[in-house]
Amino acid sequence: MTAAAILIAASAAITLVLGTLHLVFTFSGERFFPRDASLIDKMKEVSPRISRQTTIWRAGVGHDLARQALLVQRSISRHRRNAATFSKPTTNTKLEDSAMTTAIIFHEVQDGAVWAKAWKQGPGSRHEMFGKLGIKCRNFRDPKNPNATGVMAEIPDMAKFQELLRSDEGQKAMREDGLKVETMRVLIEFTP
């Protein structure tokens, strides 16, 4: 188990324990009651403006219950998801090497309809071509100029992505799609 997996499991465990304690304390004892007993009585009598079918007290308890149940559920699912992710063998040994790169790639094409057809989901599509490398793409185009197009890509390995673009397969795809290579711009997400 990696250090990252241990830290994620620990954070999920802390959330789970605190959420569970909050649930227990909400329904047993008086730890979450107001110090002023007359305030409790008033909260149990007064209804919120949105509905006369409940009281401020019941709405508060219901809100606490829903929030804490969601917190507990999320911590359990986060732990399960991350345990599954970190238990998979990877070739990367450093956490930063496994980071996903988000890129926005925009360019002009000779014919937006031809470009769009190449991206249509199915066998032989550009989604399939990039999908072989684990790259997930979303397509965009200017509604006023269908020849101004773009892709937002989640790229697990930037070197392999660049290698694909330089390959015969990548160059052929760009020609077939009518991509004007000189207009292509790639923006990489970063945190300033």
Residue pairs with C-beta under 8 A, 6 or more apart in sequence:
1 86
1 87
2 86
2 95
4 86
4 95
5 82
5 83
5 86
5 87
8 78
8 79
8 82
8 86
9 79
9 82
9 83
12 75
12 76
12 78
12 79
12 82
13 75
13 79
15 71
15 72
15 74
15 75
15 78
16 72
16 75
16 76
16 79
18 71
19 68
19 69
19 71
19 72
19 75
20 68
20 72
22 64
22 68
22 71
23 64
23 65
23 68
23 69
23 72
25 31
25 32
26 32
26 61
26 64
26 65
26 68
32 64
33 40
34 40
34 43
40 57
43 55
43 56
43 57
43 60
44 55
44 56
44 57
44 58
45 55
46 55
46 56
47 53
47 54
47 55
47 56
48 54
48 56
48 59
54 62
90 98
92 98
98 156
100 154
100 155
100 156
101 154
101 155
101 156
101 158
101 188
101 189
102 152
102 153
102 154
102 155
102 188
102 189
103 152
103 153
103 155
103 186
103 187
103 188
103 189
104 150
104 151
104 152
104 153
104 186
104 187
104 189
105 150
105 151
105 152
105 153
105 184
105 185
105 186
105 187
106 140
106 148
106 149
106 150
106 151
106 184
106 185
106 187
107 149
107 150
107 179
107 180
107 181
107 183
107 184
107 185
108 147
108 148
108 149
108 180
108 183
109 115
109 147
109 149
109 177
109 178
109 179
109 180
110 147
110 178
110 180
111 147
111 178
112 141
112 145
112 146
112 147
112 148
112 149
113 146
114 176
114 177
114 178
115 141
115 147
115 149
115 177
115 178
115 179
116 139
116 141
116 146
116 149
118 125
118 126
118 173
118 176
118 177
119 125
119 126
119 127
119 137
119 139
121 127
122 128
126 137
126 173
126 177
127 137
129 164
129 169
129 173
130 136
130 137
130 153
130 161
130 164
133 155
133 156
133 157
133 160
133 161
133 164
134 156
134 157
135 153
135 154
135 155
135 156
135 161
136 153
136 154
137 151
137 152
137 153
137 154
138 151
138 152
138 153
139 149
139 150
139 151
140 149
140 150
140 151
140 152
141 148
141 149
141 150
142 148
142 149
153 161
155 161
164 170
165 171
165 174
174 181
